[in-house]
Amino acid sequence: MLPFLLLKDPELAIQVSNRALVLLLFIVGYRWGHYTDAPPWRVGLLVMFLGAATVLVAVALGG
């Protein structure tokens, strides 16, 4: 919600929000990798790519 509160252009706010989402998904996946004894970079990238795919589908559908 922070990009929507700070930026006046809604399209730019959506782009910033999506990029922040993908970055946070990588961080969460990386940390999750430490807990599961899996390679943290691999888990972080997997979660990030799954999130990016979800964002791409949402954008393609008009969201």
matplotlib code that plots the C-alpha trace (Angstrom):
import matplotlib.pyplot as plt

x = [0.0, 2.9, 3.6, -0.1, 0.1, 3.4, 3.0, 0.4, 0.7, -1.3, 0.5, 3.9, 2.6, 1.5, 4.9, 6.8, 4.5, 5.0, 8.8, 8.7, 6.6, 9.0, 12.0, 10.2, 9.3, 13.0, 13.9, 11.2, 12.2, 15.9, 15.1, 12.8, 15.6, 17.7, 14.9, 14.4, 18.1, 17.6, 19.9, 18.7, 19.5, 17.6, 14.5, 14.6, 14.8, 12.0, 9.6, 10.5, 9.9, 6.6, 5.6, 6.7, 4.7, 1.6, 2.2, 2.6, -0.7, -2.5, -1.1, -2.1, -5.6, -5.8, -5.0]
y = [0.0, 2.4, 3.0, 3.9, 6.4, 8.0, 8.1, 10.1, 8.0, 4.7, 2.8, 3.7, 2.7, -0.7, -1.3, -0.3, -2.5, -5.5, -5.1, -4.8, -8.0, -10.0, -8.8, -9.7, -13.1, -13.8, -12.7, -14.9, -17.9, -17.4, -17.5, -20.4, -22.3, -21.9, -23.5, -26.4, -27.2, -26.6, -24.4, -20.9, -19.3, -22.0, -21.7, -17.9, -17.9, -20.6, -18.6, -15.4, -16.9, -18.4, -14.9, -13.2, -15.7, -14.9, -11.1, -11.6, -13.6, -10.9, -8.1, -10.0, -10.4, -6.6, -6.5]
z = [0.0, 0.6, -3.1, -3.6, -0.8, -1.8, -5.6, -7.6, -10.7, -10.2, -13.0, -11.5, -8.0, -9.4, -11.0, -7.8, -5.7, -8.0, -7.9, -4.1, -4.0, -6.1, -4.0, -0.8, -2.1, -2.8, 0.7, 2.2, 0.0, 0.9, 4.6, 4.2, 2.5, 5.7, 7.8, 5.4, 4.9, 1.2, -0.8, 0.1, -3.2, -5.1, -2.9, -3.0, -6.8, -7.1, -4.8, -6.6, -10.1, -9.0, -7.6, -10.8, -12.9, -10.8, -11.3, -15.0, -15.2, -13.2, -15.4, -18.5, -17.2, -16.6, -12.9]

ax = plt.figure().add_subplot(projection="3d")
ax.plot(x, y, z, "-o")
ax.set_aspect("equal")
plt.show()
